[in-house]
Amino acid sequence: MSIDRDALRQMVREVIREAVGDLSSAAPPAPVPPAPAPASPPSQGPVATGPLTADERSRVDTVRITSDRDLDVFVRNLLRLFENPKTRADLRQGRLSFRLAGTGRPGAGSSRRIERGAVTERQIADIAASGAALVLGPRAVLTPLARERARALGVTIHKERT
């Protein structure tokens, strides 16, 4: 089953408008009781990581939405992100955005090859921004933080063996 991306975006916008309403009102928001912890951690949706660090100008998180449940998880996680004022500002200013997993951008399918040395988080962020995959040469290593960032950003990693 294929989901029309524009229709999906429109549904997300409508759900957010209904749930959030007009946040620019002068009245302080009512305290929100903490949501009960899910029985199992959701596998899709954004992770509440807080505001962007000073060295990051923007971040694009990859989200996989294949069912109504995935959409519900994504919107609920997005609302949790929206509770943090700094993350809310990042979302509003476009410094934090989302893309659907499995949807290629123009130029997708390209890869960036690194022959040797350590691959860092910053390199992973650059690769993710370009939409490329990472090919590690036999003498290249991936730092643990870079591996974690690649997983979060949906960067595909291929390790070549000698």
C-alpha positions as CSV (number, residue, x, y, z in Angstrom):
1,M,0.0,0.0,0.0
2,S,1.4,3.3,-1.0
3,I,0.7,6.5,0.9
4,D,0.4,9.8,-1.0
5,R,3.1,12.1,0.6
6,D,1.1,15.3,0.1
7,A,-2.0,13.7,1.6
8,L,0.0,12.5,4.5
9,R,1.5,15.9,5.1
10,Q,-1.9,17.5,5.0
11,M,-3.2,15.0,7.6
12,V,-0.3,15.7,9.9
13,R,-0.9,19.5,9.6
14,E,-4.6,19.0,10.4
15,V,-3.9,16.8,13.4
16,I,-1.3,19.3,14.7
17,R,-3.6,22.3,14.2
18,E,-6.3,20.5,16.2
19,A,-4.0,19.3,19.0
20,V,-2.0,22.5,19.4
21,G,-4.4,25.2,18.5
22,D,-3.1,28.8,18.5
23,L,0.0,28.9,20.7
24,S,0.6,32.6,20.0
25,S,-2.1,33.6,22.5
26,A,-0.9,35.6,25.5
27,A,-2.5,33.2,28.0
28,P,0.1,30.9,29.7
29,P,-0.4,27.2,28.7
30,A,-2.1,25.0,31.2
31,P,0.1,22.4,32.8
32,V,0.1,19.1,30.9
33,P,0.1,15.9,33.0
34,P,2.9,13.6,31.9
35,A,1.9,11.0,29.4
36,P,2.0,7.4,30.6
37,A,5.1,5.6,29.4
38,P,4.4,3.2,26.5
39,A,4.6,-0.5,27.2
40,S,7.3,-0.8,24.5
41,P,9.3,2.1,23.0
42,P,7.9,3.3,19.7
43,S,10.1,2.3,16.7
44,Q,9.1,5.3,14.6
45,G,8.9,9.0,15.1
46,P,11.2,11.7,16.3
47,V,13.2,11.2,19.5
48,A,13.0,14.0,22.1
49,T,16.6,15.1,21.9
50,G,16.2,18.7,23.1
51,P,17.3,21.8,21.2
52,L,20.0,21.7,18.6
53,T,23.6,22.2,19.8
54,A,25.4,25.3,18.9
55,D,27.4,23.6,16.1
56,E,24.3,22.3,14.3
57,R,22.5,24.8,12.1
58,S,19.7,22.4,11.3
59,R,18.7,18.7,11.6
60,V,16.6,16.5,9.4
61,D,15.1,13.4,11.1
62,T,13.9,10.5,9.1
63,V,10.5,9.2,9.9
64,R,8.9,5.9,8.6
65,I,5.1,6.1,8.4
66,T,3.5,3.1,6.9
67,S,0.2,2.9,9.0
68,D,-2.2,4.9,11.0
69,R,-0.4,3.7,14.2
70,D,2.9,5.1,12.9
71,L,1.2,8.4,12.1
72,D,-0.3,8.5,15.6
73,V,3.1,7.8,17.2
74,F,4.8,10.4,15.1
75,V,2.3,13.1,16.0
76,R,2.4,12.3,19.7
77,N,6.2,12.4,19.7
78,L,6.1,15.7,17.8
79,L,3.8,17.1,20.4
80,R,6.2,16.0,23.1
81,L,9.0,17.8,21.2
82,F,6.8,20.9,21.0
83,E,6.6,21.1,24.8
84,N,10.2,22.1,25.1
85,P,10.5,25.9,24.2
86,K,13.9,25.6,22.6
87,T,12.9,22.6,20.5
88,R,9.6,24.4,19.6
89,A,11.6,27.4,18.3
90,D,13.8,25.0,16.3
91,L,10.7,23.4,14.7
92,R,9.1,26.8,14.0
93,Q,12.2,28.2,12.4
94,G,12.8,25.1,10.3
95,R,16.1,24.2,12.0
96,L,14.5,20.8,12.9
97,S,12.6,19.1,10.1
98,F,11.5,15.7,9.1
99,R,11.6,13.5,5.9
100,L,9.8,10.3,5.2
101,A,12.0,7.2,5.1
102,G,12.2,5.5,1.8
103,T,11.5,8.6,-0.2
104,G,14.4,9.5,-2.3
105,R,15.4,13.0,-3.0
106,P,16.9,14.2,-6.3
107,G,20.3,12.7,-6.4
108,A,19.4,9.9,-4.0
109,G,21.3,6.7,-4.5
110,S,24.6,8.5,-4.5
111,S,27.2,7.5,-2.0
112,R,30.2,9.1,-0.2
113,R,33.3,6.9,0.1
114,I,35.8,7.3,2.9
115,E,39.0,5.2,2.4
116,R,40.7,5.6,5.8
117,G,40.5,7.4,9.1
118,A,37.7,8.0,11.6
119,V,34.3,9.1,10.4
120,T,32.8,11.7,12.8
121,E,29.3,12.8,13.6
122,R,29.8,16.0,11.6
123,Q,30.7,14.0,8.5
124,I,27.6,11.8,9.0
125,A,25.4,15.0,9.3
126,D,26.9,16.2,6.0
127,I,26.2,12.9,4.3
128,A,22.7,12.8,5.6
129,A,22.0,16.4,4.4
130,S,23.2,15.3,0.9
131,G,20.9,12.2,0.9
132,A,23.9,9.9,0.2
133,A,24.9,6.6,1.6
134,L,28.3,6.0,3.3
135,V,30.8,3.5,2.0
136,L,33.6,2.8,4.4
137,G,36.9,1.5,3.0
138,P,38.8,-1.3,4.6
139,R,40.9,1.2,6.7
140,A,38.1,3.5,7.7
141,V,36.4,3.3,11.1
142,L,33.1,4.7,12.4
143,T,33.1,6.3,15.8
144,P,30.4,5.1,18.2
145,L,28.7,8.6,18.2
146,A,28.8,8.7,14.4
147,R,27.2,5.3,14.2
148,E,24.5,6.5,16.6
149,R,24.0,9.7,14.5
150,A,23.8,7.7,11.3
151,R,21.1,5.5,12.7
152,A,19.1,8.5,13.9
153,L,19.4,10.2,10.5
154,G,18.8,7.1,8.4
155,V,22.2,7.1,6.7
156,T,22.9,3.7,5.1
157,I,26.4,2.4,5.8
158,H,28.3,-0.2,3.7
159,K,31.6,-1.5,5.1
160,E,34.0,-2.9,2.5
161,R,36.2,-5.9,3.5
162,T,39.6,-6.7,2.1
